[in-house]
Amino acid sequence: MIDVYLLSGFLGSGKTSLLVQLIDQVNKQGRQPAVLMNEFGELNIDSQIVEEKKEVPLKELLNGCICCTGAESTEAQLQSLLTDYPNVDVLFIETTGAAHPVEALDAVYSPLFADQLDVKGIITVVDAMRWLDRDKLSPRMLALFLEQVRHAHFMLLNKADLLTADQLASVTMQVTQFNSFAPLVQTTNAKIDFSYIEKMVDAASAPKHAVSTGSGLPLASKVLSFEKPINQEHFEDWVRSLPDTVYRMKGYIQLEGSRYSHLFQYAYGMVNWIPEYMQIPSKLVIIGEQLSSFEYPPEK
């Protein structure tokens, strides 16, 4: 039986950072990890991050959601992964931040894999900064954010280093009260010992909740392409001008004065640049609401 862990959490919470570390730890244990990754848009930016850093069997679902409506695609990718890589010991499924965790879990519970997959439960990365300002989300996005916390079997309260001691204590208490079933660990950069997660997660005793659908959310994705190198200062000025309805941005961008591309990531007002050592087409994925008018540089 292959142990299966579903990684859930809102856009930009740190799921991919967690995934890369868990892969490392499983490899060091002498076990073979594999990944099924869902991207909200048409580009597989997060998948590329995993592929570049790790030699790990990986399948992906693009431009959609691992959920009840995408169950057929999920089954096909799982079937392909299990057929191509028969020696897998641990499977991590990273959902898009727009996925309802229970719908995603339901899609994995297929009779095709009943004798192969041992679904352990849902690991939710809770963005501590986002929790503080959760009421600024639109009603539907707030509902999704809370559902991701509510259905967790294990929680990481991530970005704990960005809160004051009083804020961290308050958020920890609130999240724990909202989901008193799941153990919660405060983390920075989603760093945690996988063996501890394994000990604490017990899917068999998970609470039973009525499932409200995550479909029909007002999220959209948009891809921007850049033909020429970008001025970093001007680009960051543009990023700071964006409204709160932009939840996540990620992509590869060539900056002026740099020979190679940079991996750019944005979440909750914070930007991160990571230099690459190869030339990658400059494309940026934007995830949020009301994106139709977004351009770079913005039209004046």
C-alpha positions in Angstrom: 0.0 0.0 0.0 1.2 3.5 -0.9 0.8 6.1 1.8 -1.1 9.2 0.4 -1.0 12.7 1.9 -3.0 15.5 0.4 -1.5 18.9 0.8 -4.1 21.7 1.1 -4.0 25.4 1.9 -4.9 28.8 0.5 -3.0 30.4 -2.4 0.5 31.4 -1.4 0.4 29.6 2.0 3.6 27.6 1.4 2.4 24.2 0.1 5.2 23.9 -2.5 7.9 24.8 0.1 6.5 22.0 2.4 6.3 19.6 -0.5 10.0 20.0 -1.5 11.1 19.4 2.1 8.9 16.4 2.5 10.3 14.9 -0.7 13.8 15.4 0.7 13.0 13.7 4.0 11.3 10.7 2.4 14.3 10.3 0.1 16.7 10.3 3.1 14.6 7.6 4.7 15.4 5.4 1.7 11.8 5.5 0.4 10.5 6.5 -3.0 8.2 9.6 -3.1 6.0 10.6 -5.9 3.9 13.7 -6.6 0.6 14.5 -8.2 0.4 18.2 -8.6 -2.6 20.4 -9.6 -2.0 23.9 -11.1 -4.9 26.3 -11.3 -3.8 27.8 -14.7 -2.2 26.6 -17.9 1.4 26.8 -16.8 3.1 24.3 -14.5 5.3 26.7 -12.5 5.1 24.7 -9.2 5.7 21.5 -11.0 8.8 22.9 -12.6 10.1 23.9 -9.2 9.8 20.3 -8.0 11.2 18.8 -11.2 14.2 21.1 -11.1 15.1 20.4 -7.5 14.2 16.7 -7.1 14.3 13.5 -9.1 10.9 12.4 -8.3 8.0 10.7 -10.3 5.6 13.5 -11.0 2.2 13.8 -12.7 0.2 17.0 -13.1 -3.2 18.4 -13.7 -3.3 21.8 -15.4 -6.0 24.4 -15.8 -8.4 22.8 -13.4 -9.0 21.3 -10.0 -8.5 17.9 -8.4 -12.2 17.7 -7.3 -15.3 15.8 -8.0 -15.7 17.4 -11.4 -12.1 16.4 -12.3 -12.2 12.9 -10.9 -11.8 11.2 -14.3 -8.6 13.2 -15.1 -7.3 12.5 -11.6 -7.9 8.8 -11.9 -6.1 8.8 -15.3 -3.0 10.5 -13.9 -2.9 8.3 -10.9 -3.2 5.2 -13.0 -0.4 6.4 -15.2 1.8 7.2 -12.2 1.2 3.9 -10.5 1.9 2.0 -13.8 5.0 3.9 -14.7 6.5 3.9 -11.2 5.6 0.7 -9.4 8.1 1.2 -6.6 6.5 4.3 -5.1 6.2 4.3 -1.3 4.7 7.7 -0.5 2.5 9.8 -2.7 2.0 13.6 -2.1 -0.9 15.3 -3.8 -0.6 19.0 -3.8 -3.9 20.7 -4.6 -4.3 24.2 -6.1 -5.1 26.8 -3.4 -8.5 27.1 -5.0 -9.4 23.4 -4.2 -11.8 22.3 -1.6 -9.8 19.6 0.3 -12.7 17.2 0.8 -13.6 17.3 -2.9 -10.0 16.6 -3.7 -9.9 13.7 -1.3 -13.0 12.2 -2.7 -11.5 12.2 -6.2 -8.6 10.1 -4.9 -10.9 7.6 -3.2 -11.4 5.6 -6.4 -12.3 1.9 -6.5 -9.5 1.5 -9.1 -6.9 2.1 -6.4 -8.6 0.6 -3.3 -5.9 -2.0 -2.9 -3.0 0.3 -3.7 -3.5 3.6 -1.9 -3.7 4.1 1.8 -5.0 7.7 2.2 -3.7 9.0 5.4 -5.3 12.4 5.5 -5.2 16.1 4.7 -2.2 18.3 5.7 -3.3 22.0 5.6 -0.8 24.8 5.5 -2.5 27.8 7.2 -1.2 31.2 6.3 -0.9 33.0 9.6 -0.8 36.4 7.9 -3.8 35.6 5.8 -5.7 34.4 8.9 -5.2 37.8 10.6 -6.9 39.6 7.7 -9.2 36.8 6.5 -12.3 39.1 6.7 -10.8 41.1 3.8 -11.4 38.1 1.5 -14.6 38.0 -0.5 -17.3 35.9 1.1 -16.7 32.9 -1.2 -13.0 32.9 -0.8 -13.3 33.3 3.0 -15.6 30.3 3.0 -13.0 28.3 1.1 -10.2 29.4 3.3 -12.1 28.3 6.4 -13.1 25.0 4.9 -9.5 24.2 4.2 -8.7 24.7 7.9 -11.9 23.0 9.1 -11.2 19.7 7.2 -7.5 19.3 8.0 -6.1 16.3 9.8 -2.9 18.1 10.5 -2.1 21.8 10.3 1.0 23.9 9.8 0.5 27.5 11.0 3.0 28.9 8.5 4.8 32.3 8.4 4.8 32.4 12.2 7.9 34.5 12.1 6.0 37.4 10.5 3.7 37.8 13.5 4.3 39.4 16.9 4.2 37.1 19.9 0.7 38.4 20.9 -0.6 38.0 17.3 0.8 34.4 17.1 -0.8 33.4 20.4 -4.1 34.9 19.2 -4.0 33.2 15.8 -3.0 29.9 17.3 -5.9 29.9 19.7 -8.4 30.9 17.0 -7.3 28.3 14.5 -7.2 25.6 17.2 -10.7 26.5 18.3 -11.9 26.4 14.7 -10.5 22.9 14.2 -9.9 21.3 17.6 -9.4 17.9 16.0 -6.2 18.5 14.0 -2.8 18.9 15.7 -1.2 22.3 14.9 2.5 23.2 14.6 3.8 26.7 14.2 6.3 26.9 11.3 8.6 29.2 9.3 9.0 28.4 5.6 6.8 25.3 6.3 9.7 23.4 7.9 8.6 20.4 9.8 9.7 16.8 10.5 7.7 14.4 8.2 8.1 11.6 10.7 6.1 13.7 13.2 3.4 14.2 10.7 3.2 10.5 10.1 2.8 9.8 13.8 0.1 12.5 14.3 -2.1 12.0 11.2 -4.8 9.4 11.7 -7.3 9.5 8.8 -9.4 6.7 10.4 -10.6 9.0 13.2 -11.3 12.0 11.1 -14.4 14.0 12.0 -17.3 13.8 9.6 -18.4 17.1 8.1 -21.0 18.0 5.5 -19.2 18.9 2.4 -20.0 22.2 0.8 -18.8 22.5 -2.8 -15.8 24.7 -3.8 -17.1 25.1 -7.4 -18.2 28.4 -8.7 -15.6 30.4 -6.9 -14.8 33.8 -8.5 -11.1 32.9 -9.0 -9.5 33.2 -12.3 -6.0 32.9 -13.7 -4.2 35.0 -16.3 -0.8 34.5 -18.0 1.4 37.4 -19.0 4.3 36.9 -21.4 7.3 39.2 -21.6 9.3 39.5 -24.8 12.1 41.7 -23.3 14.0 41.7 -20.0 12.2 43.5 -17.2 13.4 46.2 -14.9 13.1 44.8 -11.4 12.4 48.1 -9.7 9.6 49.0 -12.1 8.2 45.6 -11.9 8.0 45.6 -8.1 6.4 49.1 -8.2 3.7 47.6 -10.4 3.3 44.6 -8.1 2.8 47.0 -5.1 0.1 48.8 -7.1 -2.1 45.7 -7.5 -5.3 45.4 -5.6 -6.0 42.9 -2.8 -7.9 40.7 -5.2 -4.5 39.3 -6.5 -3.8 36.4 -4.2 -0.8 34.7 -5.9 1.7 35.3 -8.7 4.4 33.0 -9.9 6.5 32.7 -13.0 9.9 32.9 -14.6 11.2 36.4 -15.5 14.4 37.6 -17.1 15.6 40.8 -15.4 17.6 43.5 -17.0 21.3 42.9 -16.4 20.9 39.2 -15.7 22.0 36.5 -18.0 19.4 33.9 -16.9 15.8 33.9 -15.7 14.6 34.4 -12.1 11.8 32.5 -10.4 9.4 35.1 -9.1 6.8 34.4 -6.4 4.3 36.7 -4.8 1.9 36.0 -1.9 0.1 38.4 0.4 2.1 41.5 -0.5 5.5 39.8 -0.3 7.8 39.1 -3.3 10.6 36.6 -3.7 13.2 36.3 -6.4 15.3 33.1 -6.9 18.0 33.1 -9.6 18.0 30.2 -12.0 20.9 29.0 -14.1 19.1 28.5 -17.4 17.1 30.6 -19.8 13.4 30.0 -19.4 10.6 31.8 -21.4 9.4 34.8 -19.4 5.8 34.0 -18.3 3.9 35.1 -15.2 0.8 33.3 -13.8 -1.6 35.6 -11.9 -4.3 34.0 -9.7 -7.1 36.1 -8.1 -10.3 37.8 -8.9 -11.2 40.5 -11.5 -8.1 40.0 -13.5 -9.4 40.8 -17.0 -7.9 44.3 -17.1 -4.5 43.5 -15.7 -1.5 44.2 -18.0 2.2 45.0 -17.6 3.1 47.7 -18.0 -0.4 48.9 -17.0 -2.1 51.0 -19.7 -2.2 54.7 -18.8 
